[in-house]
């Protein structure tokens, strides 16, 4: 895989990288180094002056630590937006629903997207699927996303790592290309 950056560089989308995901409310998580990989990619994008987009979840669930006004709503320090970086707020899983994200990207001629963020099986997966369906060329960075253990309706608990891997497998080849951060960085030309 090579991403040609000579005409239009890819936009880096950071999805819901918010302090609330450090709250024990969510349970056990996989990939504790995800934010480190996100920050590494963000540093590269900023050095190149490539487009960066931050998506922030504004939960309407009264029990969620992602509600606006709560400390967990804030972006994590290591990937917090700086001046000039686009920000979009959403209340559902997809970064494209109820936001101007699609119009923002298309008005700038950005067709290649690199997605990272939280969580693999919810907002990252939903945004990846929609981006693919909207015609964007999507790369999802496997080690720059993570999720949490979940219990199904049958009472069986599924590990975060199993959910993470299943969602990556489901997305790869259909909605996006799944790569690691190192693979991505070495493929940028």
Secondary structure, 3 states (H helix, E strand, C coil): CCECCCCCCCEEEEECCEHHHHCHHHCCECCCCHHHHHHHHHHHHHHHCCCEEEEEECCCCCCCCCCCCCHHHCECHHHCCCCCCEEEEECCCCCCCCCCHHHHHHHCCCCEEEEEEECHHHHHHHHHHHHHHCCCEEEEEEEEEECECEECCCCCEECHHHHHHHHHHHHECCCEEEECHHHHHHHEC
